[in-house]
Amino acid sequence: MQSQALIKEQTIASPARRSACAHEASILTDIYDESVNLAVWQRHLSRQVTADVSGFIKTANHLDRSAFIRAQHIEDDVRDELKRTSLGDDFISNTSELVDMFCTLFDLEQVGFRIRLLDLPMCPRSHIDRVPCRLVTTFSGQGTQWLESDSIDRSKLGHGSQGLDDSVSGLYSTEASIRSMTTGDVALLKGSAWIGNEASAIVHRSPPYITGEKRLLLTLDFLS
């Protein structure tokens, strides 16, 4: 386990990072900018996809599917994973497009695919992901929250929080430091396994739980 002194030293040495947000899908290519550790495409879901998701949310009690999706068979593989749900063609097509974008952007032959229906906080405490890069999007419910690198004290992550909630641990100075994605936003989160980003991974968390809310969350990952 690292000492607090070492964690503090790494925090001081961490290069500045920022988020990049826009209404065009092309913003996702900014993830290759060394100064960017989060790229967010602020998109609006079509009425057809929204209706598809709303119908599913009303009747579903559980969904947690994980799979490998092949770049050469994306729609077939996605359709196979969702065949036991009421999610229809519009949702499958939209999701397949995201997988295709992820594969193309990073030149991947297959990706790790996971889709979950959540009615409790998944990661309510701020953390980093020990992956190169992860795609996250919420089709229903609140979006993921993040902190800009210039507003946080990384020594308060993990054990450094001493078990305290983010709001009192000293991780960030004010509640205004918390930024939130909205339903439909597509984000690329650069993790600590991205070369050169070991000490600067984006710090993020699940949004606060709202009673009765169901979140439909999709994540895509590199495969080892």
N, C-alpha and C positions, 0 to 999 in steps of 0.2 A: 504494500500500500504506500502511495506517495505521501510524503510529509506535507504539511500545510505550507512550509517554506518553499518547497519545490513547486507546488501547485501555483503559489503566488508568483514565483519566478517565471513560470511558463505563461501566466496570465499577462505579465508585464511585457514579455517578449512576443506575444501574439500579434500578428499583423492585423491592421484594420480590415474589417469586412463590412459589406453592406447588402441590402436587399434591392432587387430590381423588379418593378411591377409595371405592367402595361396591359392594355386591352387587346393586344395582338399576340397571337401564338408565337411569333418570332422572338418574343422576349425570352423564351426558354433557352435560346442559344447563348444568352448572357451568362449562363452557368459556367461557361468556359473562361469567362473573365476572372482572373486571379482575385480581384477585389470583391467578387460577388459570392456569397454563400447561400443565397436564396433567390430564386427566380419565380415570379408568380404571374401566370396568365389569368387575368381577371375576366373570365368569360361568363356569358349568360347561357344557361341551359335552354334548349329549345322547348317549346310547349309540349311536343311529343314525348321527349325524354322525361320532362317534369311529370307529365300525366302517367307515364309508365312507372316511374319511381313511386309516385303517390299511391297508385293502386297496389303496388307491392307492399308498401309500408303499412297500409291499412289492415292487411291480412296476415303478414308474416310475423312470426314470433322469434325466429332465429335464422341467422345466416352467418357462416364462417367457413369460407372456402379458400384453400391455398392450392396452388398448382404451378407447374412450369408451363409457360406459353411459348411456343416455337415461332420464331420470326417468319417462317415460311408458311405457317398454318394458323395465323392469329385468330381469325374469326371462327374457324372450326373449333379451335381449342377453347376459346372464350364461350362459345355456344355450348360446348360439351360441359363446361363447369357450371353453367347457369341453367341447364336443361330441367332441373328439378325445382326451379323457382318460377314465379309468374312474370319475371322480367322479360320483356319482349324484344322484338327486332330493333326498335329504335335505341333502346338502352344497349343492346349487344353491339350494334354498329358504332355507337358513340364510344363505348369502352374499347372496342377493337382499334379505333382510330388513335386513342391515347397510347395503347400498347405499341402500335406501329410507330408513332412519333418517338417514343422512348427507345425502341430498338434502333431506329434510324439515327437518332441524335448521338447515341453512344456506340453504334456499330455492334449491336448485340445479336447473337443467334437465338437466344432465348432469355426470358426474364422470369423472375419470381413474382407471381400474381397472388394478391390476397384481397378478398372483399368480405366486409363484416357489417352486420347490423348491430349497432351498439345502443344500449339504453342505460349505460353507466359510464363514468369517465374511464378512458383506457390508460392514459398516462397523465394523471392530473398534476404531477410535479414536473417542472422544467428539466430537460435533459438534452443530451446530444445522441445522435445515432452513430454507431461505429461501423458505418458502411461508406462506400464511395459517394453514392448519390441515391436518393429515394424520391419517387414521384408520389404525391399525396393529393387526393381530391375527395371532396365530400359532396355526394349527390343529394343528400337531405340532411337538414340540421346544421348546427354551427360548424364553422371551419376551424382548422388548427390555429393555435396562437403561437407567436414567436417574439423574441426580443432582439433588438438591434445590438450588434457587438459593442457599440460605444456606450451602451447604457447598462452594462452588466458587469458584475464581479464574478469571474469564472471560478474563483476559489470557493464560492458558495454552492457549487454544483455537487451532486452526489453526497458523499460523507461530509463534505465541507459545509453542508446546510445544518449539520448537527441535529437532523430530524425535524427542523423547523419548516413551516410552510414558506413558500416562496415570498409571500407578502411581508414576512418578518425576518427572514434569514439574512437579508442584506444583498440578495442576488441582484435586485434592481432598486433604483432609488424611489420611483413613483409609479403608480398604476398607469400613468400615461405612457410608460415605456412599453407596455404590452400592445402588440399589434395583432390583428385578427384577419384571417382569410374568411371569405364568405362562401355560401353555398355555390358550387359550380367552379370556383377557382381551382386552377391546376398549378401545383407548386413543385419545383425541384429543390430538394433540401440537400445541401452538400454536407456530407458527414466527415468524421475524423479519418476515415480510410482513403479519402481523396488525397493524392500526393500533394504535399505542401499545405494541406489544411488541417494537419494533425491537432493543432492547438486552437483552431478557429472555427470548428463546426458550428452550424446554426443551432442555437438554443431554442427549443420549442416545447409545447405541451398540448394536451387535449384541452378543449374549452371547459369552463365550469359546467357542471351537470344542471340541466333544467328538467324539473319533474315532468315525466311523460314524454320527453323528447326522444325520438329515435334518429340516430345518425347512420347513414349509409356511407361507409368509408372504403375507398379503394386505394391500395398502395402497390407500387411496382418497384422491384429491386433488381440489382445486379445479381448474378449467380456466381458463386466461387468457382 
